[in-house]
Amino acid sequence: MADTNVALIGLGTVGSGVARLLMENADRLARHAGRRLVLRQVVVQDLKKPRDVRLPAGLVSTDLSRITADKDTQVVALLMGGVEPARTIALKVLESGKDIVTANKALLAAHGEELFARARELGRSIAFEAAVAGGIPIIANLSQCLSANQIQSIHAILNGTSNYILTQMEAHGASYADAVADAQRLGYAEADPTMDVDGSDAAQKLAILAHLAFGAHADWEKISRAGIDTLDLADMRYAKELGYRIKLLAVAQLTAAGLELHVSPTLVKLGTPLAEVRGAYNAVSVVGDSVGRVFFSGLGAGQMPTASAVVADLIDMAVGRAAITFRTLEMWSATAPRVPISDFQNVAGRYYLRFHVADQPSVLAEIAGLLGKQDISIASVIQHEDEAAGVVPLVIMTHNTTEGAVSRALAAIERVAFKRGPSVRMRVYN
């Protein structure tokens, strides 16, 4: 049986998991690949950093040239995070004649077109199943298994950290700060969880899915996004009273005006599959014109689920499937037709609105009037007594409207004298 020699760049959480699978399951992987996957080199930044995997002496170094100069290494798993130096290293690896498997969604979201163009010029391939939704095989399903379809929409929970935090708040009444601390203790959240909780991580992943499903070239930083970092427990309670659960939802939906893209806390109907995804799990709901709705769920992060996706790509590289897919799909191709991205202000939907207002006559009528001026119709209202004397919370669910109309109405409501404190708005997905 022939060998496929593999090198790793990065031996952190995911890299250690990949190394463990390659070392401990060599026979099983060989049966799937028809070749032995041999771990030949590992490059890290810090040799002294403690790691939870034992490797043979001499296998690990800090010298990238040991990989790029090695003519017997065929494929490199690039498992470091961030954009630089990952981009520079990826280009060096491609130029040394090696294929790449990566889990780095930030790199692909920022420089996918450049890296894929260079790989095509050099006759090399890039595979990236682990870059989105961890162990869920969504990349393969969108790019291959569902290729007979015109994808119509994607609604997804793409950040396990945020989903865990929301679960702790909704199910156990934990404050946002306590839920974040718990996620950090369990290893779901970094010391600085900003990218997870402000929607940036989900936006990067959504940009990749939008490209695969729709051919969209979206700058992830321009995707409208809001995070869970300002979410209040009161909104969790009101959502439940209305029959919903709040999720950080990433949406890509094809409309007559173009492709709708956004990430935000969203009220999702209780009992629907997305609403029931709990803890650190991810989920992706896809609608195709032929297949209808399909649903994928699983652990979206963590050492072994992500390592599983990386090793699956390594097997595809060894078999030759990855090279065929890379050549035929023309992902991130400058010549591929581009789907226009719609103006977010024109995106339609229902909304949840919460205000704190003075407890006095005509307040609801005035708010309804300001909403009505933007042609926003009210579907339901909740008003409970508040502990603060003279102030009451007012919760409104709207009928279908647009983002721009809601923005204009809220700007007007912010200026009224009876308003107390900032407004809250969230999209609604049934």
N, C-alpha and C positions, 0 to 999 in steps of 0.2 A: 504494500500500500504506500502511495506517495505521500509526501508531506506538504503542507502549506505552512510556511513560517510566519509567525505573528509577532509584532512588537506592540508594546503599550507605551503611550506617553501620558503619564499621570497614574498615580497609584493611591488615589484617595478612596472615598467610599465606594464609588462605582468601579474604579480600576481594580481595587482589591477583590471585589466580587467577580469581575471578569477573570482575573488571575486564578481565583479559586476554582471557578468552573473549568477553565482550561486545564488546570493541574489535576483536579480530582475526578473529572468526568471525561477523560481523554478517550476512553474506549467508546462510550456512548456517543460522543460528538463525532468520532470517526465513522460510526455506522451511519449517521445522518449525512455526513459530508462526503463519504466515500474517500476521504483523505484524512490523515492525521493533522490536527491543528497543534502546532508546536510553538510554545511560547519561547521566543528566541532572545528578545531584548526588552528591557523596561527602563524608561528614562523618567526621572523625577527631578524636582527642584531641590529637595532637601533629603539627603540620605539618612539623616539622623531622626527624622520624623517617625514616631511609632506607627506601626501598621498592623492590621489584624490578619495578615496572610504571610505564611512562610514560603520563601522562594529560594532556589539553589544559589549558592555563593557565586558571585560574579555576574549574576543576571541583571542586577539593578545598577544604574549609573546616573550621572547627571549630564552625560555627554551625548547630545543629539546626533552628532556625526556617527556614533556607533550604529545608529539606525539608518541614517541617510546613505552612509557609505557601504552598507551591507547589501551586496547584490543578491543574497539568498533570502532576504526578507521580502515577502510579497505584499503583505497587507499590514497597515498600522491602525490601531485603535486609538484615536485622539480623544482622551478622556479628561482633558483639563477644561476649566470653565473660562468665561470671559471672552472678550473679542481679541485683545492683544495680550500676550504674544501668540495666541492661538492661531490667528489668521496667518501671520508670518511663518509659523511652524508648519501649518497645513500646506502652504505653497511650497516650502522646501521639501516636504515629504512627497508631494505630487511630482515635483521636478526631479526627485531622485528615483522615479519610476515605480512608485508604490501606490496601491489603492488605499482609501481611507474609509474607516467606519468611525462615526462620531456620535456623541450624545449631546453636543454643544448647540442648544437651540439659539442662544444669543449670537453665536458666530454665524449660523445659517440665516437668521433673520436679518442680520446686518450685511453680510457679504456672500450670501448664497449664489447670486448671479456671477460674481467675480470668480469664486472658487469652482463653480460648475463649468464655467467657460474655460478656465485654465485646465481643468481635468479633461475636458473634451479635446482640447488642443494637444494634450500629451497622451491621449489614448488611455487614460486612467478612469477609475470609477469612485464615486462617493456614495455611501449608504448611511442612513441616519434614522433608523426606526426608533432608537432610544431617545431621540431629541424631543419627542412629543408623547406625553401620557405614559411614560415609563414602560411597564410590561404590556400595555394594551397594543396590539398590532394594528394601529390605525393607519400608519404610513403605507404598509403593504396593502391594506384593504382599500384605501382611497386610490392608490396609484395602480393597483392591479385588479383586485377582486371585484371592485365596483366600476371598472373602466367602461362597461357597456352602458353606464348611466350618465345622464346629465344630472350632476348633483344639484339639488335645489336649495338645501339648507343644512347647516351644521349648528347644533346647539350643544355646548360642551362645558363640563367642569374640568378645567385643565390644570388646576393648582391644588394639590393635596393638602398643603399647609393651610391654605385659606379654608378649605372644606372641613378640615379637622377643627379649626378655630370656631367656625360657624356651628358645627355639631355640638361642641362643648357649650357654646352660648345658648343654643336653642334647647338642647336636651337636658342640660344640667344647670342652667341659669348662671353660668360663669360670666364674669365681666370680661370684656375684650382683653384687658391687660393680663388677667389670670389665665385666660385661654392661650394667649401667646406664650406666656411663661411655661405652661404645660407642654405646648408644642415644642418649645426649645429643649425642655428636659428630656423629651422622648426622641429628640433628633429629627423631628419633622421640620423645624424652623431653624434658620441660621441665627447667629448672634445678632445680626442685623437683618430682620425679616422684610425689609422695605419692598424689595422686588416682588415678593410673594403677595403681600397684603395690599399693595397699591394697584394691583392689576397688571404690572409690567410683564411679569413672567407669563401670565396667560396671554397677553397681547403678542408676545414674541412667538408663542406656540400657535396662536390663531393665524398670524401672518404666514406661517409655514403651511398650515392646513388649507388656508385660502388659496395659496399658490397651487397646491396639489389638486384641490377639488375644482377650482375655477380658473386657474391660470392667472390669478391676480398678482401683481407686483406691488405689495403694500409695504410701506415703511411702517414698521410696528410702532414707532414713536408717534406717528400721526393717527393711529387708530384711537378713536375715542375710548377712554377707559376711566373707570372709577373703581376704587378699592373698597375693602371692608374695614379700613382703619378708622373710620368715623362712625361705624355702625353702633346703634344704641339698642340695648336689650328691649326697650319699649317697642321698637319696630318688630322685633322677633315675636313679641306677644300679640301685637296687632295683626301681623301676617297670619299667625296661627288662628286667630279669631275669625279672620276672613277666609280661612281654608287654604292657606299657602305656607310655604317654607322659603326662607331666603337662601339663595345660592349665588356664588360669584360665577356668572354665566358669560361664556365667550360665544359670540354669535357671528356667523357668516351666512347670509341669506341672499339668494338671487332674486331681484325684483326688476320691474320694468325700467326703473331708473338707474339700475346698476347693482353693484354688490354692496350690501349693507354689512358693515363691520363694526363691532363694538364689544367692550368688556365692562360689566358693571354688576353690582349686587342686584338681584332680580327676584321677584316673587314668583315661585314656581308652584303650580297646583299640587296640593297634597295627594298622594296616591299615584302620581305619575312617576315613571322610572327615574327621571332626573331628581325629583324631590326626595326620593328614597335613598340616594347615594350618600352614605354617611362616612364619618371619619376621614382618613387620609386617602380615600379612594377617588379616582377620576372616572369620568364617563363621557362618552361622545355619542350623540344621537344624530344620525345622518338620514336625510331623505333623498332618494334618487327617483328619477322619473319612471324607471322600470321596476326596481326592486321595492319601492315604497320606503318605509321607515325601518332602519336597522339600528341596533343599540349595542354599544361596547362599554364594558365596565371592568375595572380592576385597579390594582395599586398603581398609582401614577408616578411614584417616586420610591426612593429607598434603594438600598444596595442591590439586593438580588433581583427584584423585578426589572430594574434598569439594566443590570448585568445580563439578564436573560435576553433582552432585546438586542444588546450589543453582540452577544455570542451568536444569536440567530443571524445577524448580518454577516458575521465572520464566516458562518457556514455557507451563506448565500454567495459570498465572495469565493470561497473554496470550490463550490460546485460550479460557479460560472453564471448563476442566475442574476446576481447583482449587476454584472457587466452588461448583460442583455437588457435588463430593465433600464439601466442608466443610459444606454445608447438610444433606446427606442422612445423613451418618454420625453426626452428633451426638457427635463425640469430646469427651471431658472434659465431658460433660453431667451436670448435677446430677440430672436426671430419668431417666437411663439406668439399667437394672438393674445391680446391683453383684455381682460374684462374691466370696464370702467368701474370705479368705486363711487358709490352714491354720496351725495352731500348728507352728512349726519343730521343736519337740521331738518331734512325732509323725511327722516326715518319714522315710520309709523309704528304705533303701539299703544297699549293701555298703560296707565301710570298709577302708582300709589303715591299719595301726597300726605305729609303730616305737618301741621302747624301748631304752634302754641299761641293762643290768642286771648285777649281780654274777655272775661265772662260778662258780656253785655249784649243787649239786643242788636239785631240786624247784622251781626258779624258774618254768620253763614251766608246770608243773602248777599252781602257785599263781595265775599270771596266768590260765590257762585256767579255774580255779575262780572267780575274780572276774568274768571275762566270763560264765561260765555262770550266775552268780547273777542276771545281767540277761538271761538267755535268749539270749545271743550265742554263736552256733556258729562255730567256727574252720574256715575252708576250706583254708588252707595256712599253712605256717610256713617262714621262712628264718632260719637262724642261722649267721653267719660268725664266724671268729675276728677279734678287734680288736687293734690295735697296743697299746692301753692294757692293761697287765697286770691281769688279774683282772676285766676288764669286757668284755662282749660285746653286740653289737647283736642285737636280736630283732625280726623283722618278721612281722606277722600279717595275713592277709587274712581277713575275716569273711564269713559268709553274710549274707543279708538281715536287717537289724535296724532300729532307729530311732535318730535323733539323740539322743533323751533317754536311751536305754539305754546308748549309747556314752559319753555325758557322765558318767553315774552310775558306770559301770565304771571309766573313767579316773580319776575323783576318788578311788575306792577304791585303785586301783593306785598313784597318786601317794603314798599314805601308807605303802607297804610299805618295809621296811628295805633290801631288795636293789636298789631303784630308784636309778639314777645319771643325773641330768640330766632335762630335760623330755621329755615324750612328744610324738610327732608323730601326727596323724590327718588323713586325707584321704578324701574320698568317692571311690567307684569308679563309673565309667559304662562299660558294655560296649557 
